[in-house]
């Protein structure tokens, strides 16, 4: 973990070499909220699709997949919000407002009372200490703890007066809801609610589900079913050309590498703006308005082209495996020497290896797109992308295509609904 870095803040780095397809993080949320439009189709607690729905103990609004989920939901938060769900949905507080309520309800009154006393005593001061960064006193960072959630950035100093006023009114509404739900909330609960309302737009993650069209696998799209707050995921900085992808199994997030990440390098996520799909000005405007930063990732600094602007050439530019400098072949000479580190390469052998891998890759793509055959495709796709990472300079369309195919495989493996 890199901490207290100007501009970028803290972020995770690889402690060893990470390869395409490696799992980087598996994390459950501290709290999550199912979107209202999915209340009839998904479990209110674990977010999985339900086939035989079970009702709440006291309301007919929500559904569950098991008795275990009913009990866990009731004991954790639903007993507080149950009688007010219709009001919460009609109040216009949105998913982030409901998530803030859920965070406070799940933390619990007694815990928040003790937590607020610790803050007043300076144990969670704002001096850049380990505790202020969300770490326990023993140096551990536990995503199921409330402390890391409380310590997430709010960007309150960047928000307009009208935005802060709106969130203050919303916090008061949520406080009254908590009090009505037998939650013995006092002023410290209000103080805990406001940071969540401010930090959720910057830190909450969309929990998604793939709507799989077997007649057109390539155009199948993911849709949001819930929002969740994940303490570890929130540490990842944005890149318009990220090194990982996120997928969900119920409410559990699985983060996998879609690039090779050398030891010591930053592990970057994406906040919804990809360089292959959106031009740099559009990306910057969106990121600045919601997340309050100007992206300085490699894709922005080098102004990577949109996918449709990548030339469709018959052969890529190869690179040195050691220093990644582009290789410049000499006519009729089979070997070439890297101009930077002087490594020698046999280009005919490299081209032959790439052709063999490309042939297998194209077969795997056909199998995935025609039959949604993840089991028969994923290993080949990962192997091909690892080879491209090692040999080929970007931009190169096959790189993008292979990376997107791998992401689609992971989506099929996670929350996935086959459309009729």
C-alpha positions in Angstrom: 0.0 0.0 0.0 1.3 3.4 -1.0 0.0 6.0 1.4 -0.2 9.9 1.6 0.9 10.4 -2.0 0.2 13.9 -3.3 -2.7 14.1 -5.9 -3.2 10.3 -6.1 -3.5 9.6 -2.4 -3.1 6.0 -1.2 -3.3 3.1 -3.6 -2.5 -0.7 -3.7 0.7 -1.9 -5.4 1.7 -5.4 -6.5 3.9 -7.2 -3.9 4.8 -9.8 -6.6 4.4 -10.2 -10.3 0.8 -10.5 -11.2 -0.2 -12.1 -14.5 -3.3 -11.9 -16.7 -6.1 -13.9 -15.1 -4.7 -13.9 -11.6 -7.2 -13.1 -8.8 -6.2 -10.0 -7.0 -9.0 -9.4 -4.5 -12.1 -11.2 -3.2 -14.2 -9.0 -1.0 -17.7 -8.8 0.5 -19.2 -5.4 1.1 -19.5 -3.8 4.4 -23.0 -3.0 3.3 -25.0 -3.2 0.1 -28.5 -2.1 -1.1 -30.5 -3.8 -3.8 -32.1 -1.4 -6.3 -35.8 -1.0 -6.0 -36.5 -2.3 -9.5 -34.9 -5.6 -8.6 -36.8 -6.3 -5.3 -39.0 -8.9 -6.9 -36.2 -10.8 -8.7 -33.2 -10.8 -6.3 -32.4 -11.7 -2.7 -32.5 -8.6 -0.6 -29.5 -9.7 1.4 -27.0 -11.6 -0.8 -28.2 -10.1 -4.1 -28.5 -13.5 -5.9 -31.5 -14.2 -8.2 -34.2 -16.0 -6.4 -36.2 -18.9 -7.9 -38.3 -19.7 -4.8 -38.6 -16.4 -3.0 -39.1 -16.2 0.8 -40.8 -13.2 2.4 -39.6 -10.9 5.2 -40.9 -11.6 8.7 -42.9 -8.4 8.7 -43.2 -6.8 5.2 -44.1 -7.9 1.7 -41.7 -5.5 0.0 -38.5 -7.6 -0.1 -37.7 -11.2 -0.9 -34.9 -13.7 0.1 -33.4 -16.8 -1.2 -33.0 -18.6 2.1 -33.9 -18.5 5.8 -30.3 -17.7 6.6 -30.4 -14.5 4.5 -33.7 -13.5 6.2 -32.1 -13.8 9.6 -28.8 -12.2 8.7 -30.7 -9.3 7.0 -33.1 -8.8 10.0 -30.3 -9.0 12.6 -28.0 -6.7 10.7 -30.2 -3.9 9.4 -33.6 -4.7 8.1 -35.3 -4.6 11.6 -34.4 -0.9 11.6 -35.6 0.0 8.1 -38.4 -2.5 7.5 -41.4 -0.3 8.4 -40.0 2.7 6.5 -39.0 1.1 3.2 -41.8 2.6 1.3 -40.9 6.0 2.7 -37.2 5.6 1.9 -38.0 4.6 -1.7 -40.4 7.6 -2.1 -38.2 10.2 -0.4 -35.8 10.5 -3.4 -32.7 9.8 -1.5 -31.5 7.4 -4.1 -29.2 4.4 -3.7 -26.4 6.3 -2.1 -28.8 7.7 0.6 -30.2 4.3 1.3 -26.6 2.9 1.4 -25.7 5.5 4.0 -28.6 4.4 6.2 -27.6 0.8 5.8 -24.0 1.5 6.8 -25.2 3.2 10.1 -27.8 0.5 10.8 -25.3 -2.3 10.3 -22.6 -0.6 12.4 -25.1 -0.4 15.3 -25.9 2.3 17.9 -23.7 1.0 20.7 -20.7 0.7 18.4 -21.2 4.2 17.0 -21.5 5.6 20.5 -18.2 4.1 21.5 -16.6 5.0 18.1 -17.6 8.6 18.5 -16.1 8.7 22.0 -12.8 7.4 20.5 -12.9 10.2 18.0 -13.4 12.8 20.6 -10.5 11.4 22.6 -8.3 11.7 19.6 -7.8 8.0 18.8 -9.1 8.6 15.3 -7.7 12.0 14.8 -7.1 13.7 11.4 -3.4 13.9 11.6 -2.6 11.4 8.9 -2.1 8.6 11.4 -2.5 4.9 10.7 -5.9 5.0 12.3 -7.0 8.0 10.2 -6.2 5.9 7.1 -8.5 3.2 8.2 -6.0 0.8 9.7 -6.3 -0.9 13.1 -3.6 -0.1 15.7 -1.9 -3.4 14.9 -1.5 -2.2 11.2 -4.2 -4.5 9.7 -6.8 -3.2 7.3 -10.1 -5.2 7.7 -12.8 -4.5 5.1 -15.5 -5.8 7.5 -14.6 -3.1 10.0 -16.5 0.3 10.1 -13.2 2.3 10.6 -12.1 2.0 6.9 -15.5 3.0 5.7 -15.6 6.1 8.0 -12.1 7.1 6.8 -13.0 7.1 3.1 -12.6 10.5 1.4 -15.7 12.7 1.2 -14.4 15.6 -1.0 -16.6 17.9 1.2 -14.1 20.7 0.5 -14.7 20.3 -3.2 -18.5 20.3 -3.1 -20.8 23.2 -3.6 -22.8 24.8 -0.8 -26.0 23.6 -2.3 -24.7 20.1 -2.5 -23.6 20.1 1.1 -26.9 21.6 2.2 -28.8 18.9 0.3 -26.8 16.1 1.9 -27.3 17.7 5.4 -31.0 17.7 4.9 -30.8 14.0 3.8 -28.7 13.2 6.8 -31.4 14.6 9.1 -34.1 12.6 7.3 -32.0 9.4 7.7 -31.5 10.2 11.4 -35.2 10.6 11.9 -35.7 7.3 10.1 -33.2 5.6 12.4 -34.9 7.0 15.5 -38.3 5.8 14.3 -36.8 2.3 13.6 -35.9 1.8 17.3 -32.3 2.9 16.6 -31.4 5.0 19.6 -29.7 7.6 17.4 -28.3 10.8 18.8 -26.1 13.6 17.3 -23.1 11.2 16.9 -25.2 9.1 14.5 -25.9 12.2 12.5 -22.1 12.9 12.4 -21.6 9.3 11.1 -24.3 9.6 8.5 -23.0 12.7 6.8 -19.6 11.3 5.9 -21.3 8.3 4.3 -23.6 10.5 2.2 -20.6 12.5 1.0 -18.2 9.5 0.4 -20.6 7.1 -1.2 -20.8 8.9 -4.6 -17.0 8.6 -4.8 -16.5 5.2 -3.2 -19.6 3.1 -3.6 -19.4 0.4 -6.3 -22.1 -0.7 -8.7 -23.0 -4.4 -8.2 -23.7 -5.7 -11.7 -25.3 -8.6 -13.5 -24.8 -9.8 -17.1 -27.9 -10.0 -19.2 -26.7 -12.9 -21.5 -28.2 -13.1 -24.9 -27.2 -16.5 -26.3 -28.0 -15.3 -29.8 -25.6 -12.4 -29.5 -23.0 -13.0 -26.8 -20.9 -10.1 -28.0 -23.6 -7.5 -27.4 -24.8 -8.9 -24.1 -24.6 -6.1 -21.5 -24.2 -5.8 -17.8 -26.7 -3.8 -15.7 -26.6 -2.5 -12.2 -28.6 -4.5 -9.6 -27.3 -2.9 -6.4 -24.7 -0.6 -4.9 -22.2 -1.6 -2.2 -19.4 -0.1 -0.2 -16.2 -2.1 -0.3 -13.3 -0.8 1.8 -10.5 -2.5 -0.1 -11.9 -1.8 -3.6 -12.2 1.9 -2.6 -8.4 2.1 -2.4 -7.9 1.4 -6.1 -7.2 4.5 -8.2 -8.8 5.0 -11.6 -7.0 4.4 -14.9 -8.7 4.9 -18.3 -6.7 1.8 -19.3 -7.1 -0.3 -16.1 -5.1 -3.3 -15.0 -8.0 -5.2 -13.4 -11.6 -5.9 -13.9 -14.4 -6.4 -11.3 -17.1 -9.1 -11.4 -19.7 -10.1 -8.8 -21.0 -13.4 -7.5 -24.0 -12.3 -5.5 -22.6 -9.4 -3.4 -19.0 -10.8 -3.4 -16.6 -8.9 -5.7 -13.8 -10.8 -7.5 -11.0 -8.6 -8.9 -8.8 -10.2 -11.6 -5.9 -8.9 -13.6 -6.4 -8.1 -17.3 -2.8 -7.0 -17.7 0.5 -8.3 -16.4 1.4 -6.1 -13.4 5.1 -6.2 -12.4 6.0 -6.2 -8.7 6.0 -2.7 -7.2 3.6 -1.3 -9.8 0.2 0.3 -9.0 -2.9 -1.9 -9.5 -5.5 0.3 -11.2 -9.3 0.0 -11.5 -11.7 1.9 -13.8 -14.4 4.2 -12.7 -16.6 3.8 -15.8 -14.6 5.8 -18.4 -12.5 3.7 -20.8 -10.0 5.2 -23.2 -11.1 2.8 -26.0 -14.7 4.0 -25.8 -14.6 7.7 -24.8 -12.4 10.6 -25.9 -10.1 12.2 -23.3 -12.1 15.5 -22.9 -15.3 13.5 -22.2 -13.5 11.2 -19.7 -11.9 14.1 -17.9 -15.2 16.0 -17.6 -17.0 13.0 -16.2 -14.3 12.1 -13.7 -13.9 15.7 -12.6 -17.6 16.2 -12.0 -18.1 13.0 -9.9 -14.7 12.2 -8.4 -12.9 15.6 -8.3 -9.7 14.7 -10.0 -8.0 15.1 -13.4 -6.8 11.8 -14.7 -3.1 11.5 -15.4 -3.0 7.8 -16.4 -0.8 6.6 -19.2 -3.8 6.5 -21.6 -4.4 10.2 -20.9 -0.8 11.3 -21.0 -0.1 9.5 -24.3 -3.7 10.2 -25.6 -4.5 6.6 -26.6 -6.8 6.4 -29.6 -10.4 5.3 -29.5 -11.0 1.6 -30.5 -12.4 2.6 -33.9 -9.3 4.7 -34.6 -6.8 1.9 -34.0 -5.3 1.0 -37.4 -6.2 -2.5 -38.7 -2.7 -3.5 -39.8 -1.8 -7.0 -40.7 1.2 -7.2 -38.4 1.8 -5.5 -35.0 4.9 -3.6 -33.9 6.9 -6.0 -31.6 8.7 -4.8 -28.5 11.7 -5.8 -26.4 10.6 -8.2 -23.6 13.2 -6.6 -21.3 12.7 -2.9 -21.6 9.5 -2.7 -23.8 11.2 -0.5 -26.5 9.7 -1.0 -30.0 11.8 -3.2 -32.2 12.7 -1.9 -35.7 13.5 -4.8 -38.1 16.0 -4.4 -40.9 14.9 -5.7 -44.3 16.0 -9.3 -45.1 17.7 -9.6 -41.7 16.0 -12.2 -39.5 17.4 -10.9 -36.2 17.0 -7.4 -34.7 18.7 -5.7 -31.8 16.9 -3.5 -29.2 18.2 0.0 -29.6 18.0 0.6 -25.8 19.2 -2.5 -24.0 20.9 -4.3 -26.9 18.9 -7.6 -26.5 18.7 -9.6 -29.7 15.5 -11.1 -31.1 14.7 -13.6 -33.9 11.7 -11.9 -35.5 10.6 -14.9 -37.7 10.4 -17.0 -34.5 8.4 -14.3 -32.8 6.0 -14.0 -35.8 5.5 -17.8 -35.9 4.7 -18.0 -32.1 2.2 -15.1 -32.5 0.6 -16.8 -35.5 0.2 -20.1 -33.6 -1.3 -18.3 -30.7 -3.6 -16.2 -32.9 -5.0 -19.2 -34.6 -6.0 -20.8 -31.3 -7.3 -17.4 -30.1 -9.6 -17.0 -33.0 -11.0 -20.5 -32.5 -11.6 -19.7 -28.8 -13.3 -16.4 -29.8 -15.7 -18.3 -32.1 -16.5 -20.8 -29.4 -17.2 -18.0 -26.9 -19.3 -15.8 -29.2 -21.3 -18.7 -30.7 -21.8 -21.0 -27.7 -20.9 -18.8 -24.7 -18.3 -21.6 -24.0 -16.3 -20.1 -21.2 -14.7 -23.4 -20.1 -13.3 -24.1 -23.6 -12.3 -20.5 -24.3 -10.9 -18.8 -21.2 -7.6 -20.5 -20.8 -6.7 -19.9 -24.5 -7.7 -16.3 -24.3 -5.7 -15.7 -21.2 -2.6 -17.4 -22.7 -3.0 -15.3 -25.9 -3.3 -12.0 -23.9 -0.2 -12.9 -21.8 1.7 -13.4 -25.1 0.5 -10.1 -26.5 1.5 -8.4 -23.3 5.0 -9.8 -23.7 5.6 -9.3 -27.4 3.3 -6.6 -28.9 3.3 -2.8 -28.7 -0.1 -1.1 -28.3 -2.3 0.1 -29.8 -3.3 -3.2 -31.4 -6.9 -4.2 -32.0 -6.4 -7.9 -31.2 -5.2 -6.9 -27.7 -8.4 -4.9 -27.0 -10.6 -7.7 -28.5 -8.9 -10.4 -26.4 -9.1 -8.4 -23.3 -12.8 -7.7 -23.8 -13.5 -11.4 -24.5 -11.8 -12.3 -21.2 -13.9 -9.7 -19.4 -17.0 -11.2 -20.9 -16.0 -14.7 -19.7 -15.7 -13.4 -16.2 -19.1 -11.7 -16.5 -20.7 -15.0 -17.5 -19.0 -16.8 -14.6 -20.4 -14.2 -12.1 -23.9 -12.7 -11.8 -25.5 -13.8 -15.1 -29.1 -14.0 -16.2 -29.8 -15.8 -19.5 -32.4 -13.8 -21.4 -35.4 -15.7 -22.8 
